[in-house]
Amino acid sequence: MAYVIVPRHERTQPLRIVPGYPQTPWRNPKQPLIRRPPTLSELTGPSEVAKRVKLLGGDIAGHGEAQAIGQLMHLKLRVVDEDGTPVGGTVVEIWQANGAGRYIHPNDDEHAPVDRNFYGAARLLTDERGLLELRTVKPGAYPVPTKDGWWRPPHIHFSIFGKVWLSRLVTQMYFPGEPLNGQDRILNAVPDTAARARLVARLVPPTGDPANALVFEHQIVLRGRKATPSQP
């Protein structure tokens, strides 16, 4: 089996070290990488990822008295390859802050309240059209714990698993028209304007189903010149 190393496109991928974001140096090696040919065990499997992890439902907003606080939203996510071919059977992990901008995580501080009806995570499988749908609430913005206290805009995290262990894309989706997008250090660490635009969802007119939710569409492109940029 031939294994081709695709060079990293520096303009369509985020800067390795983001100025003003102290966590990024921890995530990048200080020394040059050593190329080691992957072994067969790394290039094959995990076969049928969906059978190895527990899938979670596509509704994390809740209902009635157990409904999360915030703007209800319906997300239609599509995963395709570089030719636009749908990538079905793909496991996608999703996590986000609640409507007030707080994660359910022990490392999150107390800048905003916890919503007892909102856990903020899902794990879904794309269908044969490369589609999945999620009912959730729009996440809130939150301050980053740095000396200058910049704020992150509303966003949702995605982790897309490929057919082999070494194939995984971690990225984020942003919302159109958000004033904080223009100053977000993570989003704007992607130098190319068109590549940054591929990280922003599209607000679409409601169809009446669901009648009480904002509807967004987003596409994630795997590989190629128009690939969706990774995001930490």
N, C-alpha and C positions, 0 to 999 in steps of 0.2 A: 504494500500500500504506500503510495507516494504521499508525502506531507509537505505542503507548500507554506512557507512562512510569508504572510502578507505584511509588507511594511506598514507601520503606523502612519496615517495621514495626519500630519501635525496641524493643519489648518481646520480640518473638520472634526478633530478630537480635542478635548479640553487640555489646557496647559497642565503639565505634570505638577508644577508648583503654582498654586493660585495665590497671588499677593493678598495679604490680609486675611487669609484663611489658614490658620496655623495647623489644622489637621492634615493638610495635603502633604507636607514633607514626611509625615509618618507613613504615608501610603506609597511612597516612591523610594526605590533603592538609591543609595548614595554612590554605588559603584556600578560600572557597566554590566549589563546582563550577560550571562554565559549561556550560549546556545547549546541545549542538550536535546538530541533527537528524541521525540516521544516514543515510548514503547507501545507494543500492541495493546497492552491492558489500558493504556491511557487513550488510545485512539478508538477503542471499541467499548461500547457501553457508556453509561448505563442504558441498557436496552429497555424500552418502554418505561420511561421515567415515571409516568403517571401511575404505574403499578407499585412503585417503590416509595412514593410519598402520598400523604393523605390530601385529597382534594377538598377544598372548602367551597361553600355555596357562593353564588354570585350576588347575594344581597347582604351587605354589611351595615345597612342603614337602619334596619329594624322597622317595626310597625307599632301603631297605637301608642300605648303608654311606654313601650320599650323602644320607641323610635329615637334615633340620635338627634342631637340639637344641631341645626345648621341648614344650609340650603341643600335640599335634596337634588341629586344629580344622577343622571343615567349616562354611563360611559360605554361607547361602542369602540372597542379596540380591535385593530386588524394587524396581523403579523404576516409580512410577505418577504420574499427573498429579493435579490438584486434585479431580477427580471419581472418583478411584480406578481410572481406566482404565490398563491396562498400557502402558508406553512401551517398545515393542520396537525393536530395531535401534539402541540407544543405546550409544555407546562409553563405558566406565567405566575410568578409570585408578585403580590401587590401589597404595599404598605404605605400609610399616610398618617398625617396628624388629624386630630379631630377638628370640628368647626371653629374651635378657639385657638388652634395652632399648637396643640400639645399631643405628644406621642404617649402611648402606653408603654413606657420603657423606664426602668429604674434610673437610667442616666439622665432622663429629662428632668428639668428643674420645675419649680412651681410658679412659672410666669403666667400660667393660664390654668383653668380648672380642668379636671378629669371628667369626661362624660361617661358615666357608668354604663350607658347603653351603646358605647362605641369602642370596639377593640381596634379597628383600623387595619386589618390585614386579611388577605384572601389568597387562595391558590386555585387557579382555574386552568382549564384545558381549552385550547382553541379548537374549533370545529373544522370540518373539511374545507371551509371557506377561509380559514385563518382567523375567524372571528371569535370574540368573547364579549360578553356584556356584564357590566357591573352596576349595581344600584348602591349608591353610597351618599355621603354628604361632601360638599366642597370643603377641602381643608382650609384652615386659616393660616395667615402669615405668622411668623414668630421671630423673635430676636436671636441672633447668634451670639453666644457668650464670648465675645472678644472685647478688647478695650474700647473700640469705637462703636460697638453695639449696632452693627448693620443688621438689616432684617431680610429674611428669606421670604420670597413671594409664595403664594399657594402653589403646591406641587404634589405630585403623586410619584412614588418610586415603583419601578418594575425590575424584575429579574427574570430573564428569558433563558430557559435551559435548552441546549441543543441536543443532538443525538449522541455526542461523546462527552466525556468528562471535561475536556478542555474547552468546550464550546458553551459560552455563557455570556450574555450581555446584561449589564446592570446600567440602567438609565433612569431618567426622570421625565415627567410630562408637566408642562406649565400651561397656564390658562391665558387666553387672549385678553388684551386690554388691561392687564394688571400693571399699575404704576410701578410696582417694585421690580418688575421684570428688567427694566432698563438699568438697574443698579445692582442686580444680583451677581455676586462674584463667581458663582458656580456656572450659571447659565452663560455669562459673558466671558468665561474662560475659553469658550469655543471661538476661535478667531473668525471663522467664516460665517458671514451673515446668513446665507442660505442654510447652512448646517444648523445654526441656532434656531431658525424658523421651523426646522423639522422636529424640534422639541416642544412646539406649542400646539395644543389641541385646537380644534375648530368647533365653534359654537354653531349648532344647527337648529333650524326652526323646530319647535315641538310638533309632534304629529298627533297629540292627544292621548298617546299611550307610551309612557305614562303622562298623565295630564298635569301633574303637580311637580315636575322635576325639570331642571335644566338638562339639556341633552348636548353632549360633546362627542365628537368623533376624533379618533387619533390613529395614526398608522406608524408602526415600527418596521423599519426596513433593515434586514439582516444582510450584511456584506455589501460590497460594491461602492461605487463613488458617491451614491446617495444614501449610504447607510446612516441610520440614526446614531448620533454621537453617544458615547458612553457618558455617564454622569455618576459621581461618587455617591 
